[in-house]
Amino acid sequence: MAKLSELLKETTTFLKEKGIGEVDFGLILGSGLGELADEVEDAIAIPFSEVPHFAVSTVVGHAGKLVYGTLSGKKVLAMQGRFHYYEGHSMQKVTYPVRVMSALGAHSIIVTNAAGGVNENFIPGNLMLITDHINFTGDNPLIGENEDEMGPRFPDMSHAYTPEYCEVTKKVANAQNMSLQEGVYMGYSGPTYETPAEIRMSRVMGADAVGMSTVSEVIVAAHSGMKVLGISCITNLAAGMQSSLNHAEVVETTERVKAQFKELVKATLAEL
């Protein structure tokens, strides 16, 4: 089996041949939020299916493209959509794009997602600054042999979501007169939505929102020494807090708030 470093060399060589150069920020754009990548200037877009060792996203609302260029004055490599554990991919495959971003020189990553609101003060359409997470997926992308050049065997997760980035984002939201929630994101494996009992448990454990992504990506970002900014779009109230749940509602809500979301990310990126 090829080492991670060998796979990364193949992928980065391919991307550089396509014109992708140095990267400042990696962006992972979740369900319904991928339109931000359409605003990247001098863009180079590559379908996931063409990138060596990438998986292919199969979820509605995920375009499945890598987009490289300039956004808010920063060189970015954006994922329009992501891979999920519930699609049958290993955690290592799910997080491989984060490894690629790091290998291309990205010092930071912005992760976004659509999430269910657990905090009873949240309403659909809120944006939530992720201040911490709970990994409840039952897996970890760092299980297995550790390649020391990639990161430490036991990475510190005390400040996985970079406090300085959180402060900048709050100032930007305040300047835009935007109501920005803050909270803890709890990652489940999916693909089922959580049960009402699981949501009650999540609330007791300290979660403000739940979803099926992000935590594994942030673990690998921390392992790689990257700074992280995380933002959730609260697309619905979690199980037991509204009558039923469906993915169409997720996409519909992100459609409604995407302009606000894009302005927050672009203005924050300009300040970082």
Buried (B, 14 or more C-beta within 10 A) or exposed (E): EEEBEEBBBEBBEBBEEBEBEEBBBBBBBBBBBBBBBEBBEEBBBBEBEEBBBBBBBEBEBBBBBBBBBEBBEBBBBBBBBBBBBBBEBBBBBBBBBBBBBBBBEBBBBBBBBBBBBBBEEBEBBBBBBBBBBBBBBEBEBBEEEBEEEBBEEEBEBEEBBBEEBBEBBBEBBEEBEBEBBBBBBBBBBBEEBBEEEBBBBBBEEEBBBBBBBBBBBBBBBBBBEBBBBBBBBBBBBBBBBEEEBEBEBBBBBBBBBBEBBBBBBBBBBEEB
